[in-house]
């Protein structure tokens, strides 16, 4: 018999218990020309998820001799080869809020990071939890990559296979930097890696520790996490879409017509600065979420997530074709050196952008972010050229949080 990889936890009575990281172990073994595997029955679906693998699942060591002496039976299929994480919220649950719905579709279409801010009870969290349902399914390569990370972390459910939908992770605000980035004695991936290919949602972002928030800067920039612990170095993929929510001010009343905000402008400014200028600068969409009017709550449900996702998939397809020769495939990932190649502005659009950069005090990264969102808006309208209207709308989504602009009025 050719080489065989065996994985599992063996108990004293011969029982073979499931273990984590079977999927990446099988994938690595396949690279080394090992294609036969003996794994715990509960991990069989993970091993079957790798094309070309010939795994067998056992529950007790007593079955091993007969297996090695007899004919190796390959499993040609599995009842549940895929695992699709259901979205926590459907977009149809969101009443009113046309600007918010539009912003969520823009974020999904272009892969842009987004910040939702508004008074308590305005629907920020509900809207944020609907974003992952607007994203397209993972392609085969990304699905395998995401599944390997989840297997390494021991998060794949028993008798479930590859993850096919973008993950959605919502860590608690008391999470440590290690919990978010990863590490520990087991070198396990953190929340940023578990959300690879999907969405990392920080609800009430200012409640997170400053150190925790600032650890997000590197993975947002590079799409990976590099760590060194006790003389060992390793890395995990961490290409996620960041989504945050927050109140517009410490008391939460800014923007509520029936309440009075007693916060001063310096207090509001300090509250926003808790996010950190470097982190906030990487967020291209900042969306104010006002309270829903009573009459809007009685309106029929709007478009559901499935309908909007179809449009998002069309926009993504345009981007995939445009960047098919590049190492990126969505607008949010366009490198600074390629901006002018793929985003060409006319004279009027250029003039509006220059004025916005000066008046809002935008950095070079922020200006590039405005252009990337404008490129996404053009794709959503099935246009090859970025128009003046696209630039103006993109600027409107960017202007909050800078130069003491925290709401429509102060």
C-alpha positions in Angstrom: 0.0 0.0 0.0 1.2 3.5 -0.8 1.8 6.2 1.9 -1.2 6.9 4.2 -1.7 9.8 6.5 -3.5 9.0 9.8 -5.0 11.7 12.0 -7.2 11.6 15.1 -7.1 11.4 18.9 -6.7 7.9 20.2 -8.2 7.0 23.6 -7.1 4.1 25.8 -10.1 2.0 24.9 -9.4 2.4 21.2 -11.9 5.0 20.4 -10.8 7.5 17.8 -12.0 11.0 18.5 -12.2 13.9 16.0 -9.5 16.6 15.9 -9.1 20.0 14.5 -7.0 20.9 11.4 -7.8 17.8 9.4 -8.6 19.8 6.3 -5.2 21.7 6.1 -3.4 18.4 7.0 -5.0 16.6 4.1 -4.3 19.5 1.7 -0.7 19.6 2.7 -0.3 15.9 2.3 -1.8 16.0 -1.2 1.0 18.4 -2.1 3.4 15.7 -0.9 1.8 13.1 -3.2 -0.1 11.4 -0.3 -3.7 10.8 -1.3 -4.9 8.1 1.2 -6.1 9.1 4.6 -7.5 7.5 7.7 -9.4 10.0 9.8 -12.0 10.0 12.6 -15.5 9.5 11.2 -16.6 12.9 12.4 -13.8 14.5 10.3 -14.6 12.5 7.2 -16.4 15.4 5.5 -13.3 17.6 5.9 -11.1 15.1 4.2 -13.6 14.5 1.4 -13.6 18.2 0.7 -10.2 18.0 -1.0 -10.4 17.0 -4.6 -8.5 13.8 -5.3 -8.3 12.7 -1.6 -9.2 9.1 -0.8 -10.2 9.1 2.9 -11.7 6.6 5.2 -13.4 7.4 8.5 -13.0 5.1 11.5 -14.5 5.3 15.0 -12.3 2.7 16.7 -8.8 1.3 16.3 -10.2 -2.2 16.0 -11.3 -1.5 12.4 -7.8 -0.5 11.3 -6.2 -3.9 10.7 -9.0 -5.1 8.5 -8.9 -1.9 6.6 -5.2 -2.1 5.9 -5.4 -5.8 4.9 -8.5 -5.5 2.8 -9.6 -3.4 -0.2 -9.5 0.3 0.3 -13.0 1.7 -0.3 -13.1 5.2 -1.7 -16.1 7.4 -0.9 -17.4 9.0 -4.1 -19.7 11.5 -2.4 -20.9 12.8 0.9 -24.5 13.8 1.9 -23.4 17.2 3.2 -20.3 18.3 1.4 -20.8 22.0 1.9 -21.6 24.3 4.8 -23.4 27.6 4.2 -23.5 30.0 7.1 -27.0 31.6 7.1 -27.0 35.4 7.3 -28.2 36.7 10.6 -30.5 39.3 9.1 -32.3 39.8 5.8 -32.2 43.2 4.2 -36.0 43.1 3.9 -36.2 43.5 7.7 -34.9 47.0 7.3 -37.7 49.5 6.9 -37.1 52.9 5.3 -33.5 54.0 5.3 -32.9 54.3 1.5 -29.4 55.8 2.0 -28.4 53.1 4.3 -29.6 50.4 2.0 -27.8 52.0 -0.9 -24.5 52.2 1.2 -24.7 48.5 2.1 -25.1 47.6 -1.6 -22.1 49.8 -2.5 -20.0 48.1 0.3 -21.0 44.6 -0.9 -20.4 45.4 -4.6 -16.9 46.9 -4.2 -15.7 45.2 -1.0 -15.4 48.6 0.8 -15.1 49.0 4.6 -18.1 50.7 6.2 -19.0 52.6 9.4 -22.6 53.0 10.4 -23.3 55.6 13.1 -26.6 56.9 14.6 -28.7 57.0 17.8 -29.5 53.8 19.7 -32.5 52.0 18.1 -32.0 53.4 14.6 -31.3 50.0 13.1 -27.5 50.1 12.7 -26.9 46.6 14.1 -29.7 45.1 12.1 -28.4 46.6 8.9 -24.8 45.6 9.6 -25.8 42.0 10.2 -27.5 41.9 6.7 -24.3 42.8 4.8 -22.8 39.3 4.6 -26.1 38.1 3.0 -25.4 40.5 0.1 -22.0 39.1 -0.8 -21.6 36.6 -3.5 -20.7 32.9 -2.8 -17.1 32.1 -2.3 -15.3 30.7 -5.4 -13.7 27.2 -5.1 -10.2 28.5 -4.2 -11.4 30.9 -1.6 -13.9 28.4 -0.2 -11.1 25.9 0.4 -8.8 28.6 1.9 -11.5 29.7 4.3 -12.4 26.1 5.2 -8.8 25.3 6.0 -8.6 28.3 8.4 -11.8 27.2 10.2 -10.6 23.6 10.4 -7.3 24.8 11.9 -9.3 26.7 14.5 -11.6 23.7 15.2 -14.6 25.7 14.1 -15.9 23.4 11.3 -19.0 21.7 12.4 -19.1 17.9 12.7 -20.1 16.3 9.5 -19.9 19.5 7.5 -17.6 20.2 4.6 -16.4 23.3 2.7 -17.7 26.7 3.7 -19.3 28.3 0.6 -20.7 31.5 2.0 -18.6 34.5 3.2 -18.1 34.2 7.0 -19.6 36.7 9.4 -17.8 37.2 12.7 -19.0 39.5 15.5 -16.6 39.4 18.4 -17.6 40.9 21.8 -16.2 44.3 22.7 -14.3 42.7 25.6 -12.2 40.7 23.2 -8.5 40.9 23.6 -6.0 41.8 20.9 -4.9 38.1 20.9 -8.5 37.0 20.4 -8.9 39.3 17.5 -5.5 38.7 15.8 -4.8 35.2 16.9 -2.0 33.4 18.8 -1.8 31.6 22.1 -0.2 28.3 22.9 -2.0 26.6 20.0 -1.2 29.3 17.4 -4.9 29.4 16.6 -6.2 31.9 14.1 -8.1 34.9 15.5 -11.3 36.6 14.5 -9.6 38.5 11.6 -8.6 35.2 10.1 -11.9 33.5 10.8 -13.6 36.4 8.9 -11.2 35.9 5.9 -13.3 36.2 2.7 -16.2 37.7 4.7 -17.1 40.3 7.2 -15.7 41.3 10.6 -18.3 43.3 12.4 -17.5 45.4 15.5 -20.7 46.6 17.1 -20.3 49.8 19.1 -16.7 50.1 18.0 -15.6 52.8 20.5 -16.3 50.3 23.3 -13.4 48.1 22.1 -10.0 48.8 23.6 -7.7 51.2 21.7 -5.0 48.6 21.4 -7.5 46.1 20.0 -8.7 48.5 17.3 -5.2 49.5 16.3 -4.2 45.9 15.7 -6.6 45.9 12.8 -4.5 48.3 10.7 -1.9 45.8 9.4 -4.3 43.1 8.3 -6.5 45.7 6.7 -3.5 46.8 4.6 -1.8 43.5 3.8 -4.7 41.0 4.0 -2.7 38.7 6.3 -1.6 38.4 9.9 2.1 37.8 10.7 2.9 36.7 14.3 6.0 35.8 16.3 5.7 33.9 19.6 8.4 32.2 21.6 10.9 32.0 18.7 8.3 30.8 16.2 6.8 32.8 13.3 3.7 32.0 11.3 1.0 33.8 9.4 -2.7 33.4 8.5 -4.8 35.0 5.7 -6.9 37.9 7.0 -8.5 39.5 3.9 -11.8 40.7 5.4 -14.3 43.4 5.0 -14.5 45.6 8.1 -17.9 46.9 9.3 -18.3 49.0 12.4 -21.2 50.7 14.2 -21.2 53.4 16.8 -23.3 56.2 18.3 -22.7 59.6 16.9 -21.7 61.0 20.3 -21.1 59.8 23.9 -24.7 60.3 25.0 -26.2 58.9 21.8 -28.7 61.7 21.3 -27.0 63.5 18.4 -29.4 63.3 15.4 -32.5 62.5 17.5 -35.2 65.1 17.0 -37.1 64.3 20.2 -34.0 64.4 22.4 -31.3 66.9 23.2 -27.6 66.2 22.8 -25.6 67.8 25.6 -22.2 66.7 24.3 -19.8 69.5 23.3 -17.9 69.4 20.0 -14.6 68.5 21.8 -16.3 65.6 23.6 -17.7 64.3 20.3 -14.4 64.7 18.6 -12.6 62.7 21.4 -15.3 60.0 21.2 -14.6 59.6 17.4 -10.9 59.8 17.9 -11.0 56.6 20.0 -11.3 54.7 16.8 -7.9 56.1 15.8 -7.3 58.3 12.8 -5.2 55.6 11.0 -8.1 53.0 11.3 -10.8 55.5 10.4 -8.8 56.6 7.4 -9.2 53.1 5.9 -13.0 53.2 6.1 -14.4 54.6 2.8 -18.1 54.6 3.7 -19.3 56.5 6.7 -23.1 56.4 6.8 -25.3 58.4 9.3 -28.4 56.3 10.3 -31.3 58.5 11.6 -34.2 57.2 13.5 -36.9 55.5 11.4 -40.1 57.5 11.0 -43.2 55.8 12.5 -44.9 55.8 9.1 -42.0 54.0 7.5 -42.3 51.2 10.1 -45.7 50.4 8.7 -44.6 50.2 5.1 -44.3 46.9 3.2 -41.0 45.1 3.3 -38.4 46.3 0.7 -36.1 44.3 -1.4 -34.7 41.2 0.2 -31.0 40.2 0.4 -31.3 37.7 -2.5 -32.5 40.3 -4.9 -29.8 42.8 -4.0 -27.2 40.1 -4.1 -28.0 39.4 -7.7 -27.1 43.0 -8.6 -23.9 42.7 -6.4 -22.9 39.6 -8.3 -23.3 41.5 -11.6 -21.1 44.3 -10.4 -18.5 41.9 -9.1 -18.5 40.1 -12.5 -17.6 43.4 -14.2 -14.7 43.8 -11.8 -13.5 40.3 -12.3 -13.3 40.8 -16.0 -11.6 44.2 -15.7 -8.9 42.8 -13.3 -8.6 39.3 -14.8 -4.9 39.9 -15.5 -4.2 41.5 -12.1 -3.5 40.1 -8.6 -6.7 41.7 -7.2 -10.3 41.4 -8.3 -12.4 44.0 -6.6 -12.4 47.8 -6.6 -11.5 48.2 -2.9 -8.1 46.4 -3.5 -6.9 48.5 -6.4 -3.2 49.5 -5.6 -2.4 53.2 -5.4 -0.1 52.9 -8.5 -3.0 51.5 -10.6 -5.7 54.1 -9.7 -5.2 56.3 -12.7 -5.1 53.4 -15.0 -8.5 52.1 -14.1 -10.2 55.3 -12.9 -10.2 58.2 -15.3 -12.0 61.4 -14.4 -13.2 64.2 -16.6 -12.4 67.8 -15.8 -15.6 68.5 -13.7 -15.1 65.3 -11.6 -11.5 66.1 -11.0 -12.4 69.6 -9.9 -15.0 68.3 -7.3 -12.4 65.8 -6.0 -9.8 68.4 -5.5 -12.2 70.6 -3.6 -13.3 67.8 -1.4 -9.7 66.8 -0.6 -9.0 70.4 0.6 -12.2 71.1 2.4 -12.4 67.7 4.2 -8.7 67.5 4.8 -8.5 64.1 3.1 -5.3 62.1 3.1 -3.9 60.5 -0.1 -5.4 57.2 1.1 -8.8 58.8 1.6 -8.7 60.4 -1.8 -8.0 57.0 -3.4 -10.8 55.6 -1.3 -13.2 58.2 -2.8 -12.1 57.2 -6.3 -12.5 53.4 -5.6 -16.1 53.9 -4.3 -16.8 56.1 -7.4 -15.5 53.2 -9.6 -17.9 50.8 -7.8 -20.8 53.2 -8.3 -20.1 53.2 -12.1 -20.0 49.4 -12.1 -23.3 49.3 -10.3 -24.7 51.4 -13.1 -23.1 49.2 -15.7 -20.9 52.0 -17.0 -17.3 51.8 -18.0 -16.5 55.4 -17.3 -16.7 57.1 -13.8 -19.1 60.1 -14.0 -19.3 63.3 -12.1 -22.4 62.0 -10.3 -20.3 59.0 -9.1 -17.6 61.2 -7.6 -20.2 63.4 -5.9 -22.0 60.5 -4.3 -18.7 58.9 -3.2 -17.7 62.2 -1.5 -21.0 62.3 0.4 -20.3 58.9 1.9 -16.8 59.9 2.9 -17.3 63.3 4.5 -18.3 62.3 8.1 -15.7 61.9 10.9 -13.3 64.4 9.5 -13.0 68.2 10.2 -15.6 67.9 13.1 -18.4 66.7 10.8 -20.2 64.1 12.8 -23.8 64.5 11.7 -25.8 66.5 9.2 -25.9 69.4 11.6 -24.3 70.2 14.9 
